Amino acid sequence: MANRKIDIFEKVRISAEHDRLNLDRQIRTIFLWILTSIVSSFLIYHLCLGISGNTICRLTNEPLLFYMWPQNSSIIDSLATLDYAIKDKCLFIFMRSTMSFILFLFVIYALVSQFWSADRYYTSGMILPFLLMLIAGLVVSFLPIAPLQSKFLLSATSPMHYNIVKSAIVIHGIYFVTYMLIFRISAYIRSQR
């Protein structure tokens, strides 16, 4: 009987250790994801500053790139009426699309990697908060450019690079929450087996 109790506790210890290692792997992956996306967005922005406005506008007009961030279509009309330089307007749309494309690749990676993941670590109550954050982020991402100065929303009086940073925060937030939902829903499904 004593051997059986030790075996049960040993199995629980091994399972807890396995779950901790999987959680550590997820945290490392998320950290790498955030670091890579921020650094690559920063580098692309600085590379674009040296490219002519015509080139950036041609790239922005590519439908595949333009619709990588679907919210671009809802903001293009209000952006056309603002007093920014054409290059700045194109750079704004280009950066939003490019950041979305980079982060979309990470979401695809997350989806594919979950097919081979074996972790069953699931904390109940984690899906609903992330789902609510995703909905809130999507609502904020479709808000038009505010005519007055705003610290947090896109603003017609802010310099364009500020609006790019504000968009980057929203885009990264939406993709981060999507990424976390993929991990949490997958873990929930595996915990039910």
Residue pairs with C-beta under 8 A, 6 or more apart in sequence:
18 119
19 119
19 120
19 121
22 117
22 118
22 119
22 121
23 119
23 121
26 119
26 183
30 176
30 179
30 180
33 106
33 176
33 179
34 172
34 176
36 102
36 106
37 99
37 102
37 103
37 106
37 172
37 175
38 172
40 102
41 95
41 98
41 99
41 102
41 168
44 95
44 98
45 91
45 95
45 161
45 164
48 56
48 91
48 94
48 95
49 91
52 87
53 85
53 86
53 87
53 90
56 87
56 90
56 91
56 94
57 86
57 87
57 90
59 65
59 90
59 94
60 66
60 90
60 93
60 94
60 97
65 94
65 97
65 98
65 101
66 72
66 73
66 93
66 97
67 73
67 97
68 97
68 98
68 100
68 101
68 104
69 96
69 97
69 99
69 100
69 171
71 96
71 141
71 142
72 93
72 96
72 97
74 142
74 144
75 144
75 145
75 154
76 93
78 144
78 145
79 89
79 92
79 93
79 145
80 89
82 89
82 145
82 156
84 92
84 160
88 160
89 160
91 160
91 164
92 160
92 163
92 164
92 167
95 164
95 167
95 168
96 164
96 167
96 171
99 167
99 168
99 171
99 172
100 171
100 175
103 171
103 172
103 175
104 175
106 175
106 179
107 175
107 178
107 179
107 182
110 179
110 182
110 183
111 182
114 182
114 183
114 186
117 186
117 190
118 190
119 187
119 190
120 187
120 190
120 191
120 193
121 187
121 191
122 184
122 187
122 188
122 190
122 191
126 184
127 181
127 184
127 185
127 188
130 177
130 180
130 181
130 184
131 181
133 173
133 177
134 174
134 177
134 178
134 181
137 170
137 173
137 174
137 177
138 174
140 153
140 170
141 170
141 171
141 174
143 153
143 154
144 154
145 153
145 154
145 155
145 156
145 163
146 153
146 154
146 155
146 156
147 155
147 156
147 157
148 155
148 156
148 157
149 155
149 157
149 158
150 158
152 166
153 166
154 163
154 166
154 167
155 162
155 163
155 166
158 166
